[in-house]
Amino acid sequence: MNPLIMGAAFALLPECPYFNEFLPDPVDVPDNEGEYLSVKWESSVVPWDTIYFQMDENRVFAVYVPPDSFFTELVLHRGASSACPVKNSLLCLPLTGTALPNSRASVWNLSAGICRDTAWLPVPKAGQVIRMLEGEADSPVLTLDSLISFYGEIPLYISEVAPCPEEGVPEWFEVTNRSVLAFPLNGLSDCEAKAPLKTSDSIKGRSSVLITKDSTDLRVFLQTSEVPIYQISISTLKNTADTLRLCTNDLKLDSVMWGKAVNRPVKCPGTEKISPGFVPRVSNDQAKILQISERVLARSKKNAMLRVRIKSPGKFELRLIDRGGALILKKTIEVPANSSWLEISEWKRCQNGPCFIYLHGEGVNETSAFIVRP
């Protein structure tokens, strides 16, 4: 198995450490004192003994954690005093060699065995604690950035959809969280809704929620309050053949297709339970026009290069889009009959995690994704 995929598959286990909070700019103390960062994990039985940290492009440094101890939290702090700035911390050690920037944004990465996590810190405010995780202590909520910053499965997927339910029942689909950790639902949609879901709720680990455009009618049909139901203005689904997509904000997560074209007829009333992974909208020509040279790029490799090839002559618009939807590059390309590889050096401006290349023009509308690692 590809070690990158294996690493991400196990990155959500309870023994994996994750960033908890940062205090880059404390007040009432000298600049070289008081700042700290904390890391937590859920299980005291861990298969690793060292956590490796890196801030931006600085040198990686290691912190030893005794594997036979019962620690579930680590605090690294700077200061002359040996007192730990975080109360009830189980393991408190000095932060040496790296200072937390208090006037600019920064990116932190950690690894421990097969575990990975990434934290994107904004420009800090004096005395402000930046908490990366919020929620109950036994069910931390991770951002999508942290979960997919290291190449692997996206945690949310469409587990069931009812495009033609019983008479009087609104269309609905089920979203399942395959990870063991809670995941925020805010921004969830069918990739077409003008107003994605707005909520502070989360979908618990190893659990599911239902999405519909009429939660009241669906609740009456189910006759139970135990099933979490959320309402958004999803598009009407076609009974005989259609594609349902799942997005969080501008990031595409999953999709499910049914109909004769994919040999998946749906009986009415009925549901579709097969989820093949995200299916992007492609051109009418079934052959892919856009080709990219790499699927995973590491900043640490100086010779890492991203190249694209457009296997059709014509005039196209190429866009490089960051994981948050920010436009990094937009250019018009005239492709000759014998196209060659084109280097996209701007990939280094993508944040860690997924980044997307869009190609439009001459009847072509294609998307390819790649992953950026530290």
SULBELSUL-V83175 format. One record per residue. N is the residue number from 1. OMEGA is omega as a letter, one per 20 degrees, with the letter a starting at -180 (NA if undefined). Layout:
((N,OMEGA) (N,OMEGA))
This chain:
((1,r) (2,a) (3,r) (4,r) (5,r) (6,a) (7,a) (8,a) (9,a) (10,a) (11,a) (12,a) (13,a) (14,a) (15,a) (16,r) (17,r) (18,r) (19,a) (20,r) (21,a) (22,r) (23,a) (24,a) (25,r) (26,r) (27,r) (28,r) (29,r) (30,a) (31,a) (32,r) (33,r) (34,a) (35,a) (36,r) (37,r) (38,a) (39,r) (40,r) (41,a) (42,a) (43,r) (44,r) (45,a) (46,r) (47,a) (48,r) (49,a) (50,r) (51,r) (52,a) (53,r) (54,r) (55,a) (56,r) (57,a) (58,a) (59,r) (60,r) (61,a) (62,r) (63,a) (64,r) (65,a) (66,a) (67,a) (68,r) (69,r) (70,r) (71,r) (72,r) (73,r) (74,r) (75,r) (76,a) (77,r) (78,r) (79,a) (80,a) (81,r) (82,a) (83,a) (84,a) (85,a) (86,a) (87,r) (88,r) (89,a) (90,a) (91,a) (92,a) (93,r) (94,r) (95,a) (96,r) (97,a) (98,r) (99,r) (100,r) (101,r) (102,r) (103,r) (104,r) (105,r) (106,r) (107,r) (108,r) (109,r) (110,r) (111,r) (112,a) (113,r) (114,a) (115,r) (116,r) (117,r) (118,r) (119,r) (120,a) (121,r) (122,r) (123,a) (124,r) (125,a) (126,r) (127,a) (128,r) (129,r) (130,a) (131,a) (132,a) (133,r) (134,r) (135,a) (136,a) (137,a) (138,r) (139,a) (140,a) (141,r) (142,r) (143,r) (144,r) (145,a) (146,a) (147,a) (148,r) (149,r) (150,a) (151,r) (152,a) (153,r) (154,a) (155,a) (156,r) (157,r) (158,a) (159,r) (160,r) (161,r) (162,r) (163,r) (164,a) (165,r) (166,a) (167,r) (168,r) (169,r) (170,r) (171,a) (172,r) (173,a) (174,r) (175,a) (176,r) (177,a) (178,a) (179,r) (180,a) (181,r) (182,a) (183,a) (184,a) (185,a) (186,r) (187,a) (188,r) (189,r) (190,r) (191,a) (192,a) (193,r) (194,a) (195,r) (196,a) (197,r) (198,a) (199,r) (200,a) (201,r) (202,r) (203,a) (204,r) (205,r) (206,r) (207,a) (208,r) (209,r) (210,r) (211,a) (212,r) (213,r) (214,a) (215,a) (216,a) (217,r) (218,r) (219,r) (220,r) (221,a) (222,a) (223,r) (224,r) (225,a) (226,a) (227,r) (228,a) (229,r) (230,a) (231,r) (232,a) (233,r) (234,r) (235,r) (236,a) (237,r) (238,a) (239,a) (240,a) (241,r) (242,r) (243,r) (244,a) (245,r) (246,a) (247,r) (248,a) (249,a) (250,a) (251,a) (252,a) (253,a) (254,r) (255,r) (256,a) (257,r) (258,a) (259,a) (260,a) (261,r) (262,r) (263,r) (264,r) (265,r) (266,r) (267,a) (268,i) (269,a) (270,a) (271,r) (272,a) (273,a) (274,a) (275,a) (276,a) (277,a) (278,r) (279,a) (280,r) (281,a) (282,a) (283,r) (284,r) (285,a) (286,r) (287,r) (288,r) (289,a) (290,r) (291,r) (292,a) (293,a) (294,r) (295,r) (296,r) (297,a) (298,r) (299,a) (300,r) (301,a) (302,a) (303,r) (304,a) (305,r) (306,r) (307,r) (308,r) (309,r) (310,a) (311,r) (312,r) (313,r) (314,r) (315,a) (316,r) (317,a) (318,r) (319,r) (320,a) (321,r) (322,a) (323,r) (324,r) (325,a) (326,r) (327,a) (328,a) (329,r) (330,a) (331,r) (332,a) (333,r) (334,a) (335,r) (336,a) (337,r) (338,a) (339,r) (340,a) (341,r) (342,a) (343,r) (344,a) (345,a) (346,a) (347,a) (348,r) (349,r) (350,r) (351,r) (352,a) (353,a) (354,r) (355,a) (356,r) (357,r) (358,r) (359,a) (360,r) (361,r) (362,r) (363,a) (364,r) (365,a) (366,r) (367,r) (368,a) (369,r) (370,a) (371,r) (372,r) (373,r) (374,NA))
